[in-house]
Amino acid sequence: MNTCSAFRPGRHHPALYLATLIAFVVYWPVGLALGAYILWGDHFRQLAGDMRSRFDGAFGGSRQGGGFSADFGRTGNVAFDDYRTRELKRLEEERRKLDEMRAEFDAFLRELRRAKDQEEFDRFMANRGNFRPDAPPSGT
């Protein structure tokens, strides 16, 4: 007699049924979730495995550096595969150019802020010598 037959997929431990019953009494959404797991858990596990294999097959697991490489999954249509490869390379080049432009713009903004801060500091230093504690504030 095979002693592992009680633990084959699709069979659940009696404690799970007891926990489901108690969960329904204490807080019904948890009991509902456990009941769904008992009834459809194996189906969802199989569905998740199918979806994972489809996803991995479609993209070939070749995501690198923020973009897809040009060799992810061949369709069998040579003309389309060549077109897709060219377009992906073109898009990656455009992304690289945009990243470079963004870096240049960020450097420009840093320099602009530095120049503005320098101007304010120079104005402060120039006005600092003109400050007299006994003089009334200039806003009144």
NUKOLPA-6919 format. One record per residue (C-alpha): residue number from 1; residue in one letter; z, y, x. Coordinates in steps of 0.001 Angstrom, whole numbers. Example, Ala and Ser with C-alpha at 12.3 -4.5 7.8 and 13.67 -1.06 7.14 Angstrom:
<sites>
<site 1; 'A'; <7800; -4500; 12300>>
<site 2; 'S'; <7140; -1060; 13670>>
</sites>
This chain:
<sites>
<site 1; 'M'; <0; 0; 0>>
<site 2; 'N'; <-956; 3415; 1331>>
<site 3; 'T'; <2118; 5675; 1355>>
<site 4; 'C'; <66; 8862; 1834>>
<site 5; 'S'; <-1747; 8587; -1492>>
<site 6; 'A'; <744; 10976; -3140>>
<site 7; 'F'; <-293; 13742; -738>>
<site 8; 'R'; <-4036; 13565; -1179>>
<site 9; 'P'; <-5807; 16809; -2167>>
<site 10; 'G'; <-5467; 17664; -5824>>
<site 11; 'R'; <-1986; 16178; -6170>>
<site 12; 'H'; <1065; 18414; -6154>>
<site 13; 'H'; <4702; 17754; -5455>>
<site 14; 'P'; <6950; 17576; -8551>>
<site 15; 'A'; <9013; 20457; -7129>>
<site 16; 'L'; <5981; 22705; -7599>>
<site 17; 'Y'; <5973; 21950; -11323>>
<site 18; 'L'; <9699; 22680; -11485>>
<site 19; 'A'; <9231; 25940; -9581>>
<site 20; 'T'; <6461; 26942; -11994>>
<site 21; 'L'; <8707; 26312; -14979>>
<site 22; 'I'; <11573; 28309; -13444>>
<site 23; 'A'; <9184; 31126; -12485>>
<site 24; 'F'; <7978; 31370; -16092>>
<site 25; 'V'; <11579; 31763; -17254>>
<site 26; 'V'; <12568; 34284; -14566>>
<site 27; 'Y'; <9375; 36340; -14216>>
<site 28; 'W'; <6326; 35157; -16111>>
<site 29; 'P'; <3545; 36612; -13846>>
<site 30; 'V'; <4747; 34470; -10942>>
<site 31; 'G'; <4833; 31437; -13209>>
<site 32; 'L'; <1320; 32224; -14356>>
<site 33; 'A'; <129; 32476; -10757>>
<site 34; 'L'; <1738; 29151; -9850>>
<site 35; 'G'; <207; 27543; -12934>>
<site 36; 'A'; <-3221; 28847; -11935>>
<site 37; 'Y'; <-2681; 27440; -8462>>
<site 38; 'I'; <-1825; 24028; -9906>>
<site 39; 'L'; <-4825; 23999; -12227>>
<site 40; 'W'; <-7515; 25674; -10117>>
<site 41; 'G'; <-6171; 25839; -6542>>
<site 42; 'D'; <-8497; 23184; -5163>>
<site 43; 'H'; <-11498; 24759; -6867>>
<site 44; 'F'; <-10743; 28181; -5338>>
<site 45; 'R'; <-10120; 26660; -1904>>
<site 46; 'Q'; <-13532; 24962; -2056>>
<site 47; 'L'; <-15166; 28160; -3328>>
<site 48; 'A'; <-13616; 30158; -486>>
<site 49; 'G'; <-14898; 27643; 2054>>
<site 50; 'D'; <-18403; 27853; 563>>
<site 51; 'M'; <-18343; 31648; 656>>
<site 52; 'R'; <-17089; 31645; 4248>>
<site 53; 'S'; <-19872; 29303; 5366>>
<site 54; 'R'; <-22486; 31385; 3549>>
<site 55; 'F'; <-21188; 34581; 5154>>
<site 56; 'D'; <-21125; 33056; 8622>>
<site 57; 'G'; <-24598; 31618; 8112>>
<site 58; 'A'; <-26038; 34936; 6928>>
<site 59; 'F'; <-24674; 36995; 9802>>
<site 60; 'G'; <-24353; 34377; 12478>>
<site 61; 'G'; <-21023; 35808; 13540>>
<site 62; 'S'; <-22873; 38191; 15849>>
<site 63; 'R'; <-21289; 41511; 14988>>
<site 64; 'Q'; <-20764; 43460; 18178>>
<site 65; 'G'; <-19838; 46997; 19091>>
<site 66; 'G'; <-19838; 48436; 15587>>
<site 67; 'G'; <-23334; 47223; 14683>>
<site 68; 'F'; <-25159; 44006; 14041>>
<site 69; 'S'; <-27183; 42583; 16853>>
<site 70; 'A'; <-30834; 42009; 16208>>
<site 71; 'D'; <-30601; 38211; 16401>>
<site 72; 'F'; <-28388; 37478; 13391>>
<site 73; 'G'; <-29890; 34758; 11221>>
<site 74; 'R'; <-33609; 34105; 11134>>
<site 75; 'T'; <-35262; 33910; 7717>>
<site 76; 'G'; <-38269; 31823; 8706>>
<site 77; 'N'; <-40668; 34682; 7969>>
<site 78; 'V'; <-41757; 35768; 11442>>
<site 79; 'A'; <-43224; 39099; 10342>>
<site 80; 'F'; <-40082; 40069; 8468>>
<site 81; 'D'; <-37825; 38920; 11314>>
<site 82; 'D'; <-39809; 41028; 13807>>
<site 83; 'Y'; <-39688; 44038; 11478>>
<site 84; 'R'; <-35937; 43621; 10963>>
<site 85; 'T'; <-35368; 43318; 14703>>
<site 86; 'R'; <-37333; 46532; 15368>>
<site 87; 'E'; <-35535; 48415; 12591>>
<site 88; 'L'; <-32091; 47292; 13754>>
<site 89; 'K'; <-32861; 48377; 17301>>
<site 90; 'R'; <-34119; 51725; 15994>>
<site 91; 'L'; <-30972; 52174; 13901>>
<site 92; 'E'; <-28738; 51293; 16841>>
<site 93; 'E'; <-30581; 53883; 18948>>
<site 94; 'E'; <-30119; 56479; 16189>>
<site 95; 'R'; <-26411; 55613; 16031>>
<site 96; 'R'; <-26122; 56048; 19790>>
<site 97; 'K'; <-27838; 59467; 19589>>
<site 98; 'L'; <-25553; 60530; 16737>>
<site 99; 'D'; <-22508; 59447; 18727>>
<site 100; 'E'; <-23700; 61496; 21707>>
<site 101; 'M'; <-24315; 64537; 19495>>
<site 102; 'R'; <-20856; 64142; 17969>>
<site 103; 'A'; <-19277; 64017; 21419>>
<site 104; 'E'; <-21165; 67175; 22445>>
<site 105; 'F'; <-20084; 68969; 19262>>
<site 106; 'D'; <-16453; 67925; 19803>>
<site 107; 'A'; <-16639; 69312; 23352>>
<site 108; 'F'; <-18110; 72556; 21968>>
<site 109; 'L'; <-15264; 72855; 19439>>
<site 110; 'R'; <-12673; 72238; 22159>>
<site 111; 'E'; <-14225; 74974; 24304>>
<site 112; 'L'; <-14394; 77325; 21304>>
<site 113; 'R'; <-10699; 76748; 20552>>
<site 114; 'R'; <-9824; 77230; 24210>>
<site 115; 'A'; <-11734; 80532; 24325>>
<site 116; 'K'; <-10062; 81728; 21117>>
<site 117; 'D'; <-6627; 80764; 22423>>
<site 118; 'Q'; <-7367; 82508; 25742>>
<site 119; 'E'; <-8425; 85674; 23882>>
<site 120; 'E'; <-5237; 85650; 21779>>
<site 121; 'F'; <-3111; 85043; 24858>>
<site 122; 'D'; <-4808; 87883; 26761>>
<site 123; 'R'; <-4260; 90227; 23792>>
<site 124; 'F'; <-588; 89182; 23633>>
<site 125; 'M'; <-121; 89794; 27339>>
<site 126; 'A'; <-1804; 93224; 27069>>
<site 127; 'N'; <355; 94244; 24091>>
<site 128; 'R'; <3512; 92873; 25661>>
<site 129; 'G'; <3740; 95731; 28101>>
<site 130; 'N'; <3428; 98264; 25237>>
<site 131; 'F'; <6370; 96803; 23263>>
<site 132; 'R'; <9449; 99050; 22987>>
<site 133; 'P'; <12608; 97655; 21345>>
<site 134; 'D'; <13618; 101060; 19920>>
<site 135; 'A'; <10216; 101763; 18332>>
<site 136; 'P'; <9796; 101128; 14597>>
<site 137; 'P'; <7582; 98193; 13594>>
<site 138; 'S'; <3934; 99165; 13396>>
<site 139; 'G'; <3487; 97676; 9888>>
<site 140; 'T'; <5599; 100395; 8111>>
</sites>
